[in-house]
Every structure is written in C-alpha cells, then in structure tokens.
Amino acid sequence: MILRLLLAGIVLVATITTASAAKIYQVYNPDEANIRVAIVRDRGMADLLVYRVSSRALALGDAVWFVTRDSADATVRLSFVSVDASEVKVYFVDTFREAGWVRPHRLRGSF
C-alpha cells in the first residue's frame, strides 16, 4: 500500500513538472502568430475553455493562461481574430476547474 502511494506521488510530481505552461504573448498581425484565436460569447461555440491566471507559475497546459508582455517569455504568440479566421475558438471561464478542451482538436498541446 505504501509503495503504491509512493509511486502515485512520483507520477503526480512528474506530470506536474513536465506539463507545459500556456504563457501567451499577443501579436496584432495574424501572420506573426503561432495560433489565430477567436473569443466567443457563447460557451457552446468554444473549442477551449480558458482560465486566466496572474502568475506565470500558475499557468498550466493549454487552458490555464498567463498573458505576458515579454515575447521571449512566451510559449505561444496569439492573434485574436474573427471566428471565421480563427483556428481555435475560446471562452473565458471563472474557475480553474472549468478550463480545458471541450472536444478533440488538432492544436491540443500547442499552447
């Protein structure tokens, strides 16, 4: 039992330390962006539910974003565009627990 708990703890720590962190830098020219994103008002239209955090240490995976003003610190450069021009549609949520992909998407893991 103790060995199982120890192994589970090691797996959890390894997962947390190796998970990517979404550090977002906004660019205004879509040609300079890695990903073109549309913000939608209807949660049901979203591909990705995003929770924004105020510390880079709290950013996690594709869905928990820290927005940085330093392009060198960013993991991805986003341009906010219309729904028709977007690759991903996002909806901002109020809690960390709600954040995540709504459906399978080709850009999963890209943030």
C-alpha positions in Angstrom: 0.0 0.0 0.0 2.8 2.4 0.9 4.6 1.6 -2.3 1.5 2.3 -4.4 1.1 5.7 -2.7 4.8 6.5 -3.2 4.6 5.6 -6.9 1.4 7.6 -7.3 3.1 10.6 -5.8 6.1 10.2 -8.1 3.8 10.0 -11.1 1.9 13.1 -10.0 5.1 15.1 -9.4 6.5 14.1 -12.8 3.2 15.0 -14.5 3.1 18.5 -12.9 6.8 19.3 -13.5 6.7 18.2 -17.2 3.4 19.7 -18.1 3.6 22.6 -20.5 2.5 26.1 -19.4 0.5 28.4 -21.6 2.4 31.7 -21.5 0.6 33.9 -24.0 2.0 36.8 -25.9 -0.5 38.8 -28.1 0.6 39.9 -31.5 -1.6 42.1 -33.6 -0.6 40.8 -37.0 -2.1 37.3 -37.6 0.8 36.5 -39.9 3.2 36.7 -36.8 1.0 34.4 -34.7 1.5 30.8 -34.0 -2.2 30.4 -33.5 -5.2 32.5 -34.5 -7.8 32.7 -31.8 -11.4 33.9 -31.6 -13.1 34.8 -28.4 -16.7 33.6 -28.4 -19.5 34.8 -26.2 -21.4 31.5 -26.3 -19.7 28.8 -24.3 -21.2 26.2 -26.5 -19.3 27.5 -29.5 -15.9 27.2 -27.8 -13.2 24.6 -28.6 -11.2 25.6 -25.5 -12.4 26.9 -22.1 -9.6 29.2 -20.8 -8.9 30.4 -17.2 -6.5 33.3 -16.9 -4.0 33.5 -14.1 -1.9 36.4 -12.8 1.3 34.4 -12.2 3.4 32.5 -14.8 4.0 29.8 -12.1 0.2 29.1 -12.2 0.0 28.6 -16.0 -0.7 25.0 -16.9 -1.4 23.1 -20.1 -3.4 24.6 -22.9 -6.2 26.1 -20.9 -4.7 28.0 -17.9 -3.2 31.1 -19.5 -0.7 33.6 -18.2 -0.5 36.6 -20.5 3.0 38.0 -20.7 4.3 41.3 -22.0 7.7 39.7 -22.8 7.7 37.8 -26.1 10.8 35.9 -25.1 8.9 34.5 -22.1 6.0 33.3 -24.2 5.3 29.7 -25.2 3.0 30.9 -27.9 2.1 34.0 -29.9 -1.6 34.5 -30.4 -3.5 36.9 -32.6 -7.2 37.5 -31.8 -9.2 37.3 -35.0 -12.8 36.8 -36.1 -14.4 33.4 -35.7 -14.2 32.8 -39.5 -10.4 33.5 -39.5 -9.6 31.5 -36.3 -8.0 28.2 -35.7 -9.3 27.9 -32.1 -12.4 29.4 -30.5 -12.0 30.2 -26.8 -14.4 31.1 -24.0 -13.0 32.6 -20.7 -14.3 30.8 -17.6 -14.4 31.9 -14.0 -12.8 28.9 -12.3 -9.7 26.7 -12.8 -11.8 23.6 -12.7 -13.8 24.6 -15.8 -10.8 25.1 -18.0 -9.9 22.6 -20.7 -10.7 21.4 -24.2 -14.3 20.9 -25.0 -13.7 18.5 -27.8 -10.8 16.8 -29.6 -8.7 19.4 -31.5 -5.7 19.3 -33.8 -4.0 22.1 -31.8 -4.2 20.2 -28.4 -0.8 20.6 -26.7 0.2 23.6 -28.9 -0.1 26.3 -26.2 
